[in-house]
Every structure is written in C-alpha cells, then in structure tokens.
Amino acid sequence: MSLSQFISAKKADVTAKRERRKEARPGELLDAALDLFVEKGFAATHAEEVAKRAGVSKGTLFLYFQTKEDLFKAVVRANISGRFQEWNDELAHYEGSTPALLRHFVTAWWERVGATRASGITKLMMSEARNFPELAAFYQREVVEPGQDLVRRILQRGVDRGEFRPMDTNQTVYCVLAPMIFLMIWKHSVGACVNSAHLLVPEDYLAAQMETLLHGVCLPQAAGAAPIPENKT
C-alpha cells in the first residue's frame, strides 16, 4: 500500500467512525436525559447537564432536540409510548385464556418498564404535572390513554369470551393499573432509600394482586380459563 493509499484509508476510517458516532448521539442523549430526569426531576435537570453526561456540547444537544420539553417527549417515546404498537400486536395474536393474558401483561410490563429506569417517569409526572401542564397533556395522550385502552381491551376480551363476569371496564382498568403505579412510586421513593426487599418483592406483589383481582372477575366455570392456583403458604 502506497503512502497516499494509506492516508486515504485512514481518512475513510475516521470519517466512518465520525458517522457512527453521529448516528449514536441521539440514543446517548436520550439515555443521559432519562437518568437525569429520574434522578433530579424535570425542572431541576438542565440541558448542560444532559450534554455533559452524554459527552457532547450543549450546542450538539440542541441540534437534535430544540428544547428540554422536546427532549423529555423523545425520552417518553423511546422508553414507553413508542412500544405500544408492539404490545398491541401481542394482544392481537395472543391465543391463551384471558386470565393468563392479564398475568402476562402485568409480568411483561414489570420486566420491560417497571424494573427499568423508565419507571421513574411515572413518579416524575405525578410530582411535576401541575407545573408543566403541556407535558402532562402529552403524557396523558401518549402513555396514559393508550395504556388504559390496552387494559380495557384485555378485560373486554375476557367478558366477550365468557371468562370474566360483566363489568364496567372503564373503572376496572384502574384496579389493574393502581398496583402497577404504586409499585413504581414505591421503587423511586421509599424503596430506593431503605432495605425493604424482604417486605415487598415486586414479582410476588404483582402476582398476589393479580390473584386477588382475578378471583373477583372470573366466573366460577370460566370457559377456557386456567384454574386459579391456591396459595400454598
């Protein structure tokens, strides 16, 4: 290889690395922003901090996201609302009983959101929504309403198949979501400060909540429903 060929190859390699770095930056910025939003809240997080944690300049941050509000919305879409299509597809193709589907939904939610950093977004919104009504409206539209609709359709599926008794699904939705919301708040408040693992194990807590709920909505002889296991303890 001649010197000119060597120099050309090195330049091409540097250019390729810069392009890969450029493509990775939005994801790195979103990761840094998620960490800081969960740690400090929306109001207390500054663009300079996000850029510094991502290893870029503040100017680079604003090349991708014009405002801090835009950055927050992108974080929510990347970690929660952007996944609703995937979850809706799972519901559409699920072939098991509805009690099993409801258990799967809650378990999958914990694995994919509740146990991750993204669960802190819920606590953030509950504490700061009144100060940022436009973000609250965005979160309601992008996360709360699609989540409620997904649970509502699971419940209606059970009613239509004769597995769940007739119910007001608009209200029963909250019976499903309340334990999940509680768990996220606990995780990012008391659960983050004290060693309470022996008191509240998330997986066990959610399983207990599901058994309690399903005993209330299942017909005694639900067609195709899996039997409710007895508590062996």
Number of C-alpha atoms within 10 A of each C-alpha: 7 7 8 9 10 11 12 12 13 12 12 12 12 12 12 12 12 12 11 11 12 11 11 11 17 19 15 18 24 21 20 19 26 25 18 18 23 19 15 12 18 22 12 10 17 15 17 14 15 26 20 14 16 20 14 15 15 16 13 14 22 15 10 13 17 11 13 18 14 13 22 19 18 20 23 19 16 16 19 18 19 15 13 16 11 9 15 16 10 13 18 10 8 12 10 11 17 25 27 16 19 19 17 12 17 21 17 13 14 19 11 15 15 21 16 12 17 22 23 23 24 19 21 19 19 11 12 15 16 11 11 13 12 12 18 17 13 13 20 14 13 18 19 15 11 16 19 18 15 16 22 19 16 21 27 19 17 23 20 12 15 18 24 25 18 15 12 11 18 13 10 16 19 15 14 20 14 11 16 21 16 12 21 23 20 15 19 19 13 11 15 11 10 8 10 11 9 6 8 15 11 18 14 10 14 20 14 13 18 20 16 12 15 17 13 11 19 22 16 12 12 20 14 13 20 14 12 13 7 7 7 4 3
